[in-house]
Amino acid sequence: MSSLLLRELSSGGHRCPVITVGHQDYDKYRRVWNGVVDRHPAAIVRPKSVDDVRRAVHAAAISGSLLAVRGGGHSFPGFSTCDEGLVLDLSEMNAISIDREALTIDVEGGALLGDLDRATVPEGWVVPAGVVSHTGVAGLTLGGGMGWASRRYGLTIDSLLGAEIVTAAGEIVWVSANTDPELFWGIRGGGGNFGVVTRFRFKMHSLGSVVVGQWNYPSAHGREALQTLRDRALRQPRDFALNFTATTTGLSVTAAWTGEASVAHAILSPFGTLAEGGVGGVKEVSYLSLQSRNDEEYRWSRRYYCKGGFWFDVTDEAVDAVFQSIANAPTSHSEISVLQLGGAVSDVSDEATAYTGRGAGYYWLAEPIWDSAADDDRCVAWGRDAGNALSNSSITGNYINEQADAAPAVALDAYGAEKYQRLARLKARLDPQNLFRLNQNITPRHP
Ligand SMILES: Cc1cc2nc3c(=O)[nH]c(=O)nc-3n(C[C@H](O)[C@H](O)[C@H](O)COP(=O)(O)OP(=O)(O)OC[C@H]3O[C@@H](n4cnc5c(N)ncnc54)[C@H](O)[C@@H]3O)c2cc1C
């Protein structure tokens, strides 16, 4: 199969170099962000144009090869690389262009969040996305996309106006609410199941000054801090964003305000007095620095696992699960991190997009982080156990982008049976052979 693939890739018309074992850059490009993932594809291509993408998709389809599509390479389970098949690495396609009259931005499928923020933020605009700047726009958007601006402006998909997609049949289509409403519904949360997105078009939103309060509470007062936090977080305006992270050393609370600057201190300061011992303060920061403050902690090649879910509220049971689980964390970098949702995310109904979980008040993530392969088993086991404990308070629906396990049940659980069937019908139309299967996979089902 791989000789067929290589023959197809070297046949007339292919303009991008084919990187195979022995090539000086093979090791560099076969690697992905999660150091646990160590795979050896037969070939890697790095397209520069939509036509290059179309040819590579055709080569994989005709040779019956496994195809891994890579945006930013940050999939926890390592979906964007593979053994033996073809890696279609879009990182050379990261161009961005802004339409200042329409207030829209076009972003190619290999761009990173930092590329997007650096194009928008200095001009006073924002597209709501995630919180680590080396994450890929493509994978994040196709699953939903949540971060500091989500309560104010919704998920990343809520700003999506359209996308250019190369389908399994090798067609290049522009997908929007007008051209193909069902596929537009599916790509807003359905992951990379339906084709390769070569370009996204987003609506931009205004972004004023950003004020951030950040405090660390010692473990001894963490529980009390969290119990106070959940009351203070209630009924906050949607310009307010909140994250808390439990580690073996305590509870870190970050509250951000992007609304009217004169009230920032009044809104944020109460999060510095949740319990005794809070150390930190409030200051104005650049949005770009907020977006990259965790880049080093979540650097490439460390070892990661995660399991996430939605809470309606931070119940007593959830607080217990957080502190009981973190007490057994396998490394000091491991964490349970929680982002407040609601606001604009919940303005959209669950039926309107494939993303499922609009009613959630919070998204939680249990994430062991470690550096040695010798610790793989115990770190993954902790992540699973902590995730199971936190799941006891979870509502139905889930976020496919932050689940390191890749069993078929993950997608079914995330979307629920009814939505999964709708996605499966769409998959049967767009990709009946399941060429795009390295993702939280929707298996094609004929209606
Ligand atoms: C450090 C870190 C921080 C994160 N922070 C956030 C956060 O704040 N908010 C949030 O919502 N999520 C966050 N995530 C989760 C993130 O959304 C997912 O990991 C996402 O899949 C990453 O996208 P990627 O393009 O970098 O990954 P990749 O591994 O390249 O791709 C992920 C999936 O998308 C598919 N895909 C990639 N590009 C394309 C394309 N152009 N067309 C079609 N399919 C494609 C791949 O085949 C794969 O199935 C974070 C992840 C990490 C590792």
The ligand as an ORCA input file, in Angstrom:
! r2SCAN-3c Opt
* xyz 0 1
  C      -1.656     22.997     24.727
  C      -3.099     22.915     24.287
  C      -3.967     23.916     24.637
  C      -5.296     23.847     24.249
  N      -6.138     24.854     24.605
  C      -7.404     24.838     24.153
  C      -8.275     25.915     24.445
  O      -7.914     26.863     25.119
  N      -9.516     25.866     23.948
  C      -9.955     24.827     23.186
  O     -11.090     24.861     22.756
  N      -9.163     23.767     22.917
  C      -7.904     23.767     23.385
  N      -7.080     22.708     23.121
  C      -7.590     21.552     22.401
  C      -7.429     21.776     20.892
  O      -8.573     22.461     20.449
  C      -7.282     20.428     20.165
  O      -6.145     19.776     20.616
  C      -7.228     20.627     18.652
  O      -7.519     19.414     18.042
  C      -5.886     21.126     18.192
  O      -5.919     21.438     16.849
  P      -4.575     21.330     15.977
  O      -4.915     21.792     14.600
  O      -3.461     21.965     16.693
  O      -4.320     19.781     16.053
  P      -4.041     18.647     14.968
  O      -3.444     17.538     15.751
  O      -3.279     19.139     13.811
  O      -5.495     18.276     14.497
  C      -6.510     17.890     15.374
  C      -7.615     17.183     14.594
  O      -8.140     18.067     13.604
  C      -7.897     17.556     12.298
  N      -7.447     18.677     11.459
  C      -6.391     19.482     11.696
  N      -6.312     20.401     10.741
  C      -7.332     20.168      9.878
  C      -7.784     20.801      8.704
  N      -7.170     21.863      8.208
  N      -8.877     20.296      8.083
  C      -9.516     19.219      8.578
  N      -9.127     18.578      9.701
  C      -8.046     19.059     10.338
  C      -6.828     16.502     12.458
  O      -6.861     15.557     11.445
  C      -7.134     15.947     13.826
  O      -8.168     15.007     13.758
  C      -5.755     22.746     23.502
  C      -4.876     21.730     23.172
  C      -3.566     21.805     23.569
  C      -2.645     20.698     23.208
*
